């Protein structure tokens, strides 16, 4: 067993553990069993993104998908848009639970998810068009 395999296993374990901690904290917060800030609840999720980014952008770079010379747009914009959604949701929830008017509306909170879905839709249309041309 090489140290690289141990490091990869440790990285996968820490990513899954942070997702489990987020789920557990979210469950406890929604059941009113803990009374911490929403930032504390979302911290394991932000940690998950950091662990995944560390693996994705480490050297040597991961292999390019078979038959591609570049990553699809939705794969590149996925993490920033998801983090933007999570940050906006955290701001919204923090103010709602504090009985203050939220500084952002729910329409603004969900804009990054809408943009992400549009990027996926555009990529699917391109794939369908490429398939149509090849057959």
C-alpha positions, 0 to 999 in steps of 0.5 A: 500500500502506497502513501498516495493511496492512504492519502486518497483514502483519508481524503475520501473519509474526511469528505464523507465525514464532513457530509455526515456531520453536516447532515447530523447538525442540520437534523439537530438544528431543525428538531430544535435540539441544538441552538447554534448558529446556522454558520456552525451547521453549514461549516462541515459543508464548507469543509467538504467543498475545501476537501473536494477542491484540494483533491480536484486541484492538487498536483498531479492533475486528475486525468481528463475524461475519456475522449475530452480535451476540456471539462464541460462548463457545468463541471467548472461552475458547479462548486462556485455556484453551489457555495454561493447558494449555500452562503446565501441560504445561510445568511437568509436562515440566520436572519429568519431564525433571529426574527430579523428581516432577511437581507436577501430574498429567497428569489436571490438565494436560489439564483445560483441554483437556477444558473447551475441548472441552466448551465447543465441544460445548455450542456445537455442540448450541446450533447444532444446536438453533437450526438445528432450530428454524429449519427 
